[in-house]
């Protein structure tokens, strides 16, 4: 567990997180690996975890009727994959596919939500960390939709 706690402390997403909170959060973690082309998750599935990327790239995709999968954003080492675990009904709003070998830390969503509910200060800190990611993903999706369907004057 010590290695996971150290990695959480070094990951940009958790920069500045109190050492006590790093220890609490690391109790919800596991190392994971995805091969190129393997999906981390699919739209509509339970959003039961999120990922801190250590290595590799992940394509975030939405299904466009008549066009297939459309990548709206690519994330890589040092970034986070998954925000749907924060908001009920906790279902993925898009697909995430490994573009190359991906090594990540998986964060158990139910575990972390429980810890955030038990400690509102931790919960508030997590929300402040995730809101910029959520806004960024919404903006990226908006730009892709404008590109696919064309912007109207």
N, C-alpha and C positions, 0 to 999 in steps of 0.2 A: 504493500500500500504506500510505502514511503516514496517510491518512484512516481506513482500517480499523483501524489500530493505535490511533489516537486514540479512535475510537468504542469499541473494546474497553476501553480504559482508563476511559471515561466510563460504560459500561454497568454497572448495579448488580450484575449477576451477577459481574463481574470486579473489583469494588471491592477495592482493596488488593493486587491482583496485582502482583508485582514487575515493573518495567519490562522486564527481560530476558525474563521469561516472556511479557509482552504481545507482545513482538516475535516470539517463537517461535510463540505461538498465532496471531498475525495471519497467519502464513504458511499457515494452513489455512482462510482465509476468502474469501468472495465475497459481493457484494451481490446480493440477490434481491428479486423483487416478485411478489405474488399478487393477482389480481383478486378481487372479492367472489364467493363461491361456489366458488372454485377450491380444490382440495385441495393441501395441502402434502405429505401422504402418506396412505397407506391401511394399515389393519391388515394384517399379514402380509407386507408389502413389506420389502425390505432397509432397515434403519435405517442409512443411509449418511451421515447428517448430522443436525445439530440447528440450531436457529434462535434468534438473539438478536433479539427484536422491537424495531424502531425506531419503527414507526407501525402503527396498526390493531389489530384484535382477531381472535383465532383461537379457534374452538370445538373443544374436544377431545371426541370422540364415541366411543361404543361402540354396537355393534349389539345391540339387545334383541330376542330372538325374539318374533315376533308383534306387536312395537311399533315396529320400525324403529330409526333412529338416535336416540340419547339423548345430549344434551350433558351431560357430567359436570363440566366446568369451562370457563370462558372466560378466556383470558389476553390481555394487552394490552402496550402499549409498556413497555419496561423489564424484561419477563419473558422466560423461556426456553420454547421449545416443543421437546420431544423428549428422552427419557431412555433409550429403548430401545437406543441406539447403544452404551451402556456395557456391556451384558450379553449374552454369547453366547446364542442364535445371531444376535443383532443383527437382529431383526425387530420392526417396529412392533406395539405391543399395542393400538393404537386408531387412529382417523382424526383428522386435523387439517384443519379447513376455515376458510378466510378468511371472516370475516363482513363485512368491508369491505376497502378497499384496504390491503394489508399490505406494508410495506417491512421487510426484515430482513437480517441478516448470517447467511449459511449457513456453518456450521462443518463442514468435511470430517471425518467421523468416523474413517476409516482413518488419515488424516494425524495427527489429534490423538491417537488411540490409540498410534500409533507414537512420537510425541514423549513421551507419558506413559510408555510402556514404556522408552524410552531414558533418561528422567529420573524416577526414582521419587518425588522430591520434588514435581515438577510433577503427577505422577499422583495422589499423595495429596491435594494441594491441590484438584485437580479433583473427586475423590471427595467431599471435604468440602463443596464447593460444590453438588454434585448431590444428595447424600443428602437435604437438607431439601426439595428439589423433589420427589424421588421419594416421600417420606413424605406430602407435601401432596397429590400426585396420587392416591395410594392412599386417603387419607382422603376426598377428594372423591368418588372412585368408590364407596367404601363408603357414603357418605351418600346418593348417588343410588340405589344398589341398595336401601338400606333404604326410600327413598321410593317406588321403583317397586314393590317386592315386599311392602312393609309390614314393620314390625318386629314380631317375635313376642315375646310376654311370657314 
